[in-house]
Amino acid sequence: MSIRAKFQCESKEHDTIDPSHGNVTLRAVYAGSEENEKFFNLTPAASISLATLNPEAFAQFEPGKQYYVDFTQAEEAVESEIVG
């Protein structure tokens, strides 16, 4: 089973030493369309905070833009698969 949610990029803060990465904050959307209002009725409050070192991933986020987030249950990792 998976769950799809829509989040809006609230802020994007560049790292002071290397501005190609940093922190991104997203909040659940709640208005502006029927789809957004339907999601708000089911999940009225949610936020995601990401700290990324991947410049390509960080560049994808733009404040004010909306993104779908899909949650799918992960299989339990086997100890030999965990990279430390």
N, C-alpha and C positions, 0 to 999 in steps of 0.2 A: 504494500500500500504506500502511496505517496501523497503528500500534501503540497499544494501550490499556494504561495502567498505573494502578494505584491508589496514591494517596499520602495520608498523614495529616498534617494541619497540626500541626506540632510547637511552633511558637511564632509569636506575632504581636506585634511591637514597634511601638508608636505613635511617630511623630516627636515630638520634644520641643517643636518650635515649632508645628507644626500636627498635632494628634492624629487628624485625619481621614484621614491616610495614614501609611505606614511600611513596615516590612519583614516579610515572611512567610517562614517556613522550613517546607518539607514533606519528609517522608521516606517511602520506599517502605514499604508495609505488609507484614507477614510472618506474621501469625498471626491467629487469631480466627474464621476460616472456611476452608472448602475452597478457595474462590476466592483468598483471601489467600495460603494456603500454596502453591497452584499458581503464583501470580505469583512468590513468593519463590524457588521452585525454578528459575525461569528468569532472574530478575534479583534476586539477593540483596542488592544494595546500590545505592541511588540516593537523591539528594537534589536539591531545587530550592530556590533562594533567589530571592525576588522583592522588588524595591523598587518600590512603586507610589505614584504621585501621584494616582491616580483614587480618590476617596472611595467611590464605589459599588462598585468592584472590591475595595478593601481591606475594606469592610464584609462582604463575602461569606465571608471566611475566619474560621473559629472553631477555636481550638486543640482537638485531640482529634477533630475531625470528619474524615471521609475524603472524598476527591475523586478522580474519574477525570480522567486527563490523556490526551488523544489527540495522538499525534505523527503528522503527515502531512507528507510531503515537500513543500516549497514550490518553486514554479517560480522560476527565477532572475529577479530583478527587472531590469527595463529601467531604465537610468540615469534616464530622465525620470520614472519612478514613485517614485524615492527622494526623500523629503522631508527636508530638512536643517534 
